[in-house]
Amino acid sequence: MVKKIAFIALLFLPAALVAQNPESATGGETSMTVGAEFSSFNPDWGCANISPFGCTAQLYGPTALFDADWHSRFGVEGEARFLHFHGQGGEVESNYLAGPRYRMFRIQRFDGWFKVLLGGGWITTPNYPAAGSLKGSYFVYAPGGAFDYRLTRHLFARADYEYQIWPSFAGPPAYNSTTGKVVQNNSGLTPNGLSFGVAYRFLGY
């Protein structure tokens, strides 16, 4: 619980710093945006391939996000994602991430962004606490991209792709009946998926 509170505080720190700077708050390029998305992720655990829609036990859930941009091309993004639905055997994943983002292009009403986020991921594998299952938290870094489409002066439609890397994740050892050996599952975890939603820019243009 303490770790989750710390990551939530980390997410909102950039926003607080921007809000406390009077010059930034009135600057022409500073903007702040909040939004909500619906996410669909391949959890990687127990999935035959890495396609974002390629898992029979696809995880679904809501995502809350914010963007704090101090320049037309540079900013910070934070997100809290809760993939708590449709998991086989009660599997769930959650993450709290934040990091820099860069606007790659703007074409009329479209903006394309690249981001690299860091933070923590929480997982409960299927049928926990049965043998061979686990529950824990891990360091996560996640490159990704987002497309914003301006609907009105302040409202945007948003599509987002994210590829998460959990480098320290290690699953329970498995027994290979063919070779008669115990196989260590310590190759990390790489969930990835798509999110769709809306965002509202309440500061800036």
C-alpha positions as CSV (number, residue, x, y, z in Angstrom):
1,M,0.0,0.0,0.0
2,V,2.9,2.4,0.8
3,K,4.4,1.7,-2.6
4,K,1.2,2.5,-4.4
5,I,0.8,5.8,-2.5
6,A,4.4,6.7,-3.3
7,F,3.9,6.1,-7.0
8,I,0.6,8.1,-7.1
9,A,2.5,11.0,-5.4
10,L,5.2,10.7,-8.1
11,L,2.6,10.9,-10.8
12,F,1.2,14.2,-9.5
13,L,4.5,15.8,-8.6
14,P,5.2,17.4,-12.1
15,A,1.7,18.8,-12.1
16,A,2.2,20.4,-8.7
17,L,5.5,21.9,-9.7
18,V,3.9,23.5,-12.8
19,A,0.9,24.8,-10.9
20,Q,3.2,26.5,-8.4
21,N,5.1,28.4,-11.0
22,P,3.2,31.7,-11.8
23,E,5.2,32.4,-15.0
24,S,4.6,28.9,-16.3
25,A,0.9,29.0,-15.6
26,T,0.6,32.1,-17.7
27,G,3.1,31.1,-20.4
28,G,1.8,30.7,-23.9
29,E,3.1,27.1,-24.4
30,T,2.3,25.6,-20.9
31,S,-0.6,23.3,-20.9
32,M,-2.1,20.7,-18.5
33,T,-4.5,17.9,-19.5
34,V,-6.4,15.2,-17.7
35,G,-8.1,12.2,-19.3
36,A,-9.6,8.7,-19.0
37,E,-9.2,5.7,-21.2
38,F,-10.3,2.1,-21.6
39,S,-7.4,-0.2,-22.0
40,S,-7.0,-3.7,-23.6
41,F,-3.7,-5.5,-22.8
42,N,-2.0,-8.7,-23.6
43,P,-0.7,-9.5,-20.1
44,D,2.1,-11.8,-21.5
45,W,1.6,-14.3,-18.6
46,G,0.3,-17.5,-20.2
47,C,-0.1,-16.0,-23.7
48,A,1.2,-17.7,-26.8
49,N,2.2,-14.5,-28.7
50,I,3.0,-10.8,-28.0
51,S,0.3,-9.3,-30.2
52,P,-1.6,-6.6,-28.3
53,F,-4.9,-8.4,-29.1
54,G,-3.4,-11.9,-29.3
55,C,-4.2,-13.4,-25.9
56,T,-7.3,-15.4,-25.1
57,A,-7.1,-14.0,-21.5
58,Q,-6.9,-10.4,-22.6
59,L,-7.0,-8.0,-19.7
60,Y,-9.3,-4.9,-19.7
61,G,-9.7,-1.9,-17.5
62,P,-9.7,1.9,-17.0
63,T,-6.8,4.2,-17.1
64,A,-6.5,7.7,-15.6
65,L,-3.9,10.0,-17.1
66,F,-2.4,13.5,-17.0
67,D,-0.1,15.5,-19.2
68,A,1.9,18.6,-18.1
69,D,3.6,20.2,-21.1
70,W,5.9,23.2,-20.6
71,H,6.7,23.5,-24.4
72,S,4.8,22.8,-27.6
73,R,6.9,19.7,-28.1
74,F,8.1,18.6,-24.6
75,G,6.2,17.5,-21.5
76,V,5.6,14.9,-18.8
77,E,2.9,12.2,-18.8
78,G,1.6,10.1,-15.9
79,E,-0.9,7.3,-15.8
80,A,-2.6,4.9,-13.5
81,R,-3.9,1.7,-15.2
82,F,-6.1,-1.0,-13.6
83,L,-6.4,-4.1,-15.7
84,H,-8.8,-6.0,-13.4
85,F,-11.3,-7.5,-15.9
86,H,-11.5,-10.7,-18.0
87,G,-8.4,-12.2,-16.5
88,Q,-8.2,-16.0,-16.5
89,G,-8.4,-17.4,-13.0
90,G,-8.6,-13.9,-11.4
91,E,-5.4,-12.6,-13.0
92,V,-5.0,-8.8,-12.7
93,E,-2.3,-6.2,-13.5
94,S,-2.0,-2.6,-12.5
95,N,0.7,0.0,-13.0
96,Y,1.6,3.6,-12.0
97,L,3.9,5.2,-14.5
98,A,5.3,8.7,-15.3
99,G,7.9,10.1,-17.6
100,P,8.8,12.4,-20.5
101,R,7.0,12.7,-23.8
102,Y,7.8,14.4,-27.1
103,R,5.5,15.6,-29.8
104,M,6.7,14.1,-33.1
105,F,4.3,15.8,-35.5
106,R,1.2,17.9,-35.8
107,I,-1.0,17.6,-38.8
108,Q,-4.1,19.9,-38.6
109,R,-6.1,18.4,-35.7
110,F,-3.8,15.4,-35.1
111,D,-0.8,15.3,-32.7
112,G,1.5,12.4,-32.5
113,W,3.5,11.8,-29.3
114,F,6.4,9.5,-28.2
115,K,6.8,8.7,-24.5
116,V,9.0,6.7,-22.2
117,L,7.4,6.1,-18.8
118,L,8.9,4.6,-15.6
119,G,7.2,3.3,-12.4
120,G,5.8,0.2,-10.8
121,G,3.7,-2.7,-11.9
122,W,1.6,-5.0,-9.8
123,I,0.4,-8.5,-10.8
124,T,-1.6,-11.3,-9.4
125,T,-1.3,-14.4,-11.6
126,P,-4.1,-16.9,-12.2
127,N,-5.5,-18.9,-9.3
128,Y,-3.5,-17.2,-6.7
129,P,-2.6,-18.4,-4.0
130,A,-2.5,-21.8,-5.6
131,A,0.9,-23.6,-6.1
132,G,2.7,-22.1,-9.1
133,S,1.0,-18.7,-8.8
134,L,2.3,-15.4,-7.4
135,K,1.4,-11.8,-6.4
136,G,4.0,-9.0,-6.3
137,S,5.2,-5.6,-7.5
138,Y,8.0,-4.9,-10.0
139,F,9.9,-2.0,-11.6
140,V,8.5,-1.2,-15.1
141,Y,9.6,1.0,-18.0
142,A,7.4,1.5,-21.0
143,P,8.0,3.1,-24.4
144,G,4.9,4.0,-26.3
145,G,3.1,6.5,-28.5
146,A,-0.2,8.4,-28.4
147,F,-2.4,10.2,-31.0
148,D,-4.6,13.1,-30.0
149,Y,-7.4,14.4,-32.2
150,R,-8.7,17.9,-31.2
151,L,-12.5,17.8,-31.0
152,T,-13.0,21.2,-29.5
153,R,-10.7,23.9,-28.1
154,H,-10.2,21.9,-24.9
155,L,-11.4,18.3,-25.7
156,F,-9.4,15.6,-27.4
157,A,-10.0,12.0,-28.5
158,R,-7.0,9.9,-27.7
159,A,-5.5,6.6,-28.8
160,D,-2.5,5.1,-27.1
161,Y,-0.1,2.1,-27.5
162,E,2.3,1.0,-24.8
163,Y,4.9,-1.7,-24.6
164,Q,5.8,-2.5,-21.0
165,I,9.0,-4.1,-19.8
166,W,9.2,-5.7,-16.4
167,P,12.9,-6.7,-16.3
168,S,13.1,-8.2,-12.8
169,F,9.9,-10.3,-13.1
170,A,10.5,-14.0,-12.5
171,G,7.7,-16.6,-12.5
172,P,7.6,-19.7,-10.4
173,P,9.9,-22.6,-11.7
174,A,8.2,-25.1,-13.9
175,Y,8.8,-28.8,-14.4
176,N,9.5,-30.1,-17.9
177,S,8.2,-33.6,-18.0
178,T,10.0,-34.3,-21.3
179,T,13.5,-33.5,-20.1
180,G,12.9,-34.2,-16.4
181,K,14.4,-30.8,-15.5
182,V,13.1,-27.7,-13.6
183,V,12.9,-24.7,-15.9
184,Q,13.4,-21.2,-14.4
185,N,11.0,-18.5,-15.6
186,N,13.2,-15.4,-15.2
187,S,13.0,-13.8,-18.6
188,G,10.9,-10.8,-17.4
189,L,7.4,-9.8,-18.5
190,T,6.4,-7.7,-21.5
191,P,2.7,-6.7,-21.4
192,N,1.5,-4.5,-24.2
193,G,-1.8,-3.0,-25.4
194,L,-4.0,-0.3,-26.7
195,S,-6.0,2.4,-24.9
196,F,-8.8,4.6,-26.2
197,G,-10.4,7.6,-24.5
198,V,-10.8,11.3,-24.1
199,A,-8.8,14.1,-22.6
200,Y,-9.6,17.6,-21.4
201,R,-7.1,20.4,-21.5
202,F,-7.9,22.8,-18.6
203,L,-4.8,25.0,-18.9
204,G,-3.2,26.2,-22.1
205,Y,-4.3,25.9,-25.7
